[in-house]
Structures are given as structure tokens and as C-alpha cells.
Amino acid sequence: MKSFLLLLFSAAVLSGCAYDAKLQDSGTSARTQEIPLLFDQAQTQAVFVTFDGTQLKSYGNDLSRAKTQYIPASTFKMLNALIGLQNAKVTNTEVFKWSGEKRTFPAWEKDMTLAEAMQASAVPVYQELARRIGLELMRKEVKRVGFGNAQIGQHVDNFWLVGPLKISPEQEAQFAYQLATKQLPFDRNVQQQVKDMLYFI
């Protein structure tokens, strides 16, 4: 999931850059034609979506998926962090302590900051953050941002993992672009902190 987050975010940033038209036509078209083949080789039905602030483009072997909503899973960590930071439920330097309990992956079994948890896709850390935010504030903020179908149900710590929250790849690409360009309805410094988490080393 770490690589997916970086890919999603990088696509949003790079899609906003200007390229020479001839280079784009010759180089990019050849590369994009390979995308469906890569998905075929992986034996999966998938779509890759880019957004440059104006135009959405979809590539893959099942383009209908671009408009189909799915649970956001770990991509929700970006919005979770934004909400937590904006509402002073966490700081970007706070360390979430590991209690010693067994976790799904050994990489999650340690103390972590939000940035480290973002990189490790550590679900327990972001579940703890969601519980701090609370159901009503979370519902209000998800709706205010207009993230996907904006439905979070009655359980604040798993709605992005099992539903009812869903979002389409096109909506995800637009959200990533807004974060990349700091156009989301959060303080710009908060958006920068979350951007930095995605590139944290």
C-alpha cells in the first residue's frame, strides 16, 4: 500500500506538469499502451487514472472501474491525517506508542509517528487517530470534503476498511490533485504536513 500511496500522489503531482507536446505524444502514448498489458500480466482487472486539474484520463484493461466506487482502504489515511491535524487531535511529531500486542505485520509492532505509520500503512495507528477524532466530527469532516459517497456509518475505526465509505478512482485522483496543489479545505500548512508524510524517508 505504501507504493500505491506514493504512486497515487506522484501521479497527481506529475500530471500537473507541462510537457513538450511532441514528447508527450511519442513517449507517453507508447507507455500508456503498456498499462493494460501490465495488468493482464498480473492477471487482474484494473484501471489507472490521472488528473491534471482539468482532464481525467483512464488507462487499463477495465476502464469501467474508473467511475466505480470501492472502499478507500489505506488511501483514507491522507484524509484521516488531515482531519486529525486540522482539529488538533494529533501533531506531526507525536509518537503513537505500541502496547506490545500482536499486530498483523511485524513492521507495525513498534512506536510510530503519523508519517512512519503512513509509510508502513499501519492501520492500528490510524484507527487510534479516528477514535480520537470521534464519530460526529469525522462524519462532519468527510461530508465537508465530499470524499466519495461521504458515508461512514456508526463505527469510527473501520468504515474505510469495510464500508460504508466508498470512492471511485476518478474521485481519488481529483482528491490527490487537490492535496498536491493544496486546494483542499484545510489549512495550507496542514496539507503540506500530510504531503511531507507521503514522501517521508
N, C-alpha and C positions, 0 to 999 in steps of 0.2 A: 504493500500500500504506500510505503514511503516513495517509491519510484513513481507511482501513479500520481501522487500529490504533486511531486516536482514536475512531472510531465504536464499535468493539467495547468499548473501555474505558469510554467515556461511557455506553453502554447499560447496562453493569453498575452503574455508579455511580448513574445516574438511576433505574434500576429499583428501587433500594433506598429511594428517597424516598417519602414518603407524600403522596398527593394526595387532594383532596376527591372523594368518590365520584361526585357528580353531574357534576363537571367531567371526571372520568376517563371516565365513561360517554358523555358527549356529545361531548367533544373527541377523546379518544384513539381511540374506536371509528371515528370518521369518518376519522381519519388512517391508522389501521391498514388500513382497507379500500382505501386508495390504494396500499399497498405492492405487492400483486400487479400492479396496473396499471402501476406504475413499472418493474417487472421485465419485464412484457410489452412496454412501450415500448422497453426496452433490448434486446429480443429475446434474453433469457436466462432460463434456468430457475434460480430461486434461492429461498432462504429467509432470513429474518431472525429471530434467536432472542434473547429476553430472559430474564433470570433475576433474581428479586428476593430470592433466598436461600431461597425456599420453593417457588415455582412457576415452571416453564419455560413460555414461550409462544412459539409459532411463527407467523410471518406470511410470506406469499409465494405464488408460483404453483406451487411444488413442495414441499409440506410433508414429503414423504418424505425429503428431503435433510437434515432436522434431525437424524436419527439415523444418517445415513450417514457413514462416516469418509472423510476426504480428507487428503492431505498438508497439514501446517500452514503450509508456506511461511514467509512473513515473520512470522506471528504467533508463531513459535517464538522470535523474538528476545527476548521477555519472559522466558521460562524460561531461555534461554541466558544472559542478563544476570544473572538471579537466581543461577544456579549459579556463574557466574564470580565475582560479588561475594561470595557466601557463602563460597566456598572460597579467597578471596584470590588469584585468578588475574588480577584486574584491579581498578582503583579507578575511581570515577565521574569522576575528574579526569584520568585518564591519556589521553594523546593517541596514537592509532594513526597512525604515520607512513605516508604514501603514498610508495611507492618510485619512482613515476614511470611505472609500467607502464600500458598502455591498459586501461581498465575499461569495463564495459558502458554506463555512463552518465557523462557529464561531471561530474555532481554528485557522483560517487563519487571523483573524481580530486583528492583533497586530504587533508590531515591531519584526523582527526576523533576526538572523544571518543565514548564509547558512546552518549551522548544524541544527539549530532549524527548518528551512524550510524543510530540508531533512527529519527530523523525522516526521514532520506534513504533509509531501507530499504537501507542499504549492505551487501550480502551479504558482500563480502570482509572487512570488519571483524569480523563475527560468525563467519565461518569461521576467522579467526585466533584468536578467543577460544575457539572449540570445540576447536581444536588444542591450545591451552594447557591446557584442561580435561582433555583426553585421553579415549580411548575408554572405559576402565573406569570412571572417575569419572562420566563423562557417562551411561553406562548405568545405574549405581547411582542417580544422582540422578533421572533421568527415571522410573525404576521406582518410586523412593521417593515421588515426587509423584503417580504414577499418571496421567501425561499421555497421554491417548489409549490406543493399544494398547501403548505403552511399548517398542516395538521400534525399535532404532536400527541394527541390522546391524553391519557391520565398517568402515564409513567414517565417521569422526567429523565430517567437514566438509561433508556434503551430505545426510544422512539425512532432514532436514526439508524438503529441496527436491525430492528424487526418491523418497523412501521408504527404508526400510520404515515409518517413523513415520507414523501416521495418527491423526486425531482428528475427532470429529463436531462440528457447530455447537453442539449442546447441551452437549457437554463443554467446548468453548471458552468458552461463556457462563458455565458454572459456574467455570471456571478464572479468567476475568476478574473475576467477582464476588468470588472468594476473594482475588485480588490487591487489588481495590478496597477490601476490608474488612480487608486484612492478616491473612488467616486461613490463608495457605499455610505449609508447614513450613519457613520461612526466618525469620531474624531480622527483626523488625518494621522496623528501620532500613534493612535491605537492601530490603525490599518498598517502603518509602517512596522509596528512591532510584530504583527502577525505575518507580514511579508518576510520579515527577517527570520521568523521561526521556520519558514519553508526552506530557507537556504542555510539554516544553522548547521555548522560543522562540529 
